Amino acid sequence: MQQAHSHMAGARIESLRASALLHVCAVTVAELLYSARNADEMQADEERISRLGVPHIDRDEEQQVTLTMKQLASAGQHRAQHRCTPNPG
């Protein structure tokens, strides 16, 4: 994440986060977790992201996305192509 690579970016991100002006949507969270290279990196990214505000779209679907990404990471397949089935409910 940019904060780890640039002191100026880190300071600005922290300022926005502390002011509750920085949010990230569940889709972006999923994309960021998807780019992790392994389960440990994904866990570290998730911990950093959890400090941001996340406006919820639909909690059940958000949780399913995160669960699926973690399962893929644990199996070493988090970048594997897979088909998502729509939520019937």
TORGUMI-953676 format. One line per 2 residues: number of its first residue (from 1); their letters; for each residue x negated, y negated, z of C-alpha. Coordinates in nm, 3 decimals, always signed. Last residue first. Example, Ala and Ser with C-alpha at 12.3 -4.5 7.8 and 13.67 -1.06 7.14 Angstrom:
BEGIN
2> SA> -1.367 +0.106 +0.714 ~ -1.230 +0.450 +0.780 $
//
This chain:
BEGIN
89> GP> +3.164 +1.419 -0.180 ~ +3.033 +1.611 -0.480 $
87> NP> +2.678 +1.474 -0.432 ~ +2.522 +1.485 -0.775 $
85> TC> +2.264 +1.755 -0.843 ~ +1.906 +1.648 -0.877 $
83> RH> +1.695 +1.842 -1.119 ~ +1.328 +1.892 -1.050 $
81> QA> +1.000 +1.777 -1.192 ~ +0.709 +1.834 -0.959 $
79> RH> +0.547 +1.535 -0.797 ~ +0.631 +1.647 -0.444 $
77> QG> +0.519 +2.000 -0.525 ~ +0.260 +2.075 -0.257 $
75> AS> +0.521 +2.281 -0.070 ~ +0.518 +2.037 +0.221 $
73> AL> +0.539 +1.751 -0.026 ~ +0.844 +1.904 -0.199 $
71> QK> +1.017 +1.954 +0.137 ~ +0.932 +1.599 +0.239 $
69> MT> +1.072 +1.459 -0.087 ~ +1.392 +1.662 -0.048 $
67> LT> +1.441 +1.545 +0.310 ~ +1.387 +1.182 +0.210 $
65> VQ> +1.637 +1.203 -0.076 ~ +1.889 +1.386 +0.144 $
63> QE> +1.859 +1.122 +0.416 ~ +1.928 +0.846 +0.168 $
61> ED> +2.227 +1.035 +0.029 ~ +2.380 +1.083 +0.373 $
59> RD> +2.315 +0.719 +0.469 ~ +2.483 +0.560 +0.171 $
57> IH> +2.341 +0.228 +0.055 ~ +2.152 +0.131 +0.368 $
55> PV> +1.958 -0.194 +0.397 ~ +1.605 -0.101 +0.504 $
53> GL> +1.420 -0.353 +0.720 ~ +1.050 -0.279 +0.739 $
51> RS> +0.867 -0.099 +1.019 ~ +0.974 +0.238 +0.874 $
49> IR> +0.759 +0.168 +0.568 ~ +0.437 +0.203 +0.768 $
47> EE> +0.550 +0.531 +0.927 ~ +0.671 +0.664 +0.591 $
45> DA> +0.336 +0.582 +0.433 ~ +0.151 +0.773 +0.707 $
43> QM> +0.384 +1.072 +0.666 ~ +0.342 +1.067 +0.287 $
41> ED> -0.036 +1.055 +0.324 ~ -0.024 +1.360 +0.547 $
39> AN> +0.213 +1.546 +0.310 ~ -0.008 +1.492 +0.005 $
37> RA> -0.085 +1.250 -0.278 ~ +0.185 +0.999 -0.190 $
35> SY> +0.353 +0.847 -0.499 ~ +0.688 +1.007 -0.421 $
33> LL> +0.690 +0.837 -0.080 ~ +0.673 +0.498 -0.250 $
31> EA> +0.946 +0.592 -0.498 ~ +1.169 +0.725 -0.219 $
29> VT> +1.119 +0.405 -0.019 ~ +1.201 +0.203 -0.329 $
27> VA> +1.528 +0.393 -0.368 ~ +1.606 +0.346 +0.000 $
25> CV> +1.581 -0.032 -0.031 ~ +1.298 -0.239 +0.114 $
23> HL> +1.329 -0.541 +0.337 ~ +1.106 -0.834 +0.425 $
21> LA> +1.257 -1.140 +0.590 ~ +1.284 -0.991 +0.939 $
19> SA> +1.047 -1.266 +1.062 ~ +0.797 -1.005 +1.180 $
17> RL> +0.817 -0.836 +0.839 ~ +0.758 -1.162 +0.653 $
15> SE> +0.455 -1.248 +0.866 ~ +0.323 -0.892 +0.841 $
13> IR> +0.351 -0.898 +0.462 ~ +0.172 -1.234 +0.446 $
11> AG> -0.111 -1.119 +0.674 ~ -0.152 -0.794 +0.483 $
9> AM> -0.155 -0.972 +0.147 ~ -0.426 -1.207 +0.271 $
7> HS> -0.629 -0.919 +0.419 ~ -0.604 -0.721 +0.097 $
5> HA> -0.630 -0.348 +0.043 ~ -0.432 -0.199 +0.334 $
3> QQ> -0.148 -0.447 +0.288 ~ -0.120 -0.350 -0.077 $
1> M> +0.000 +0.000 +0.000 $
//
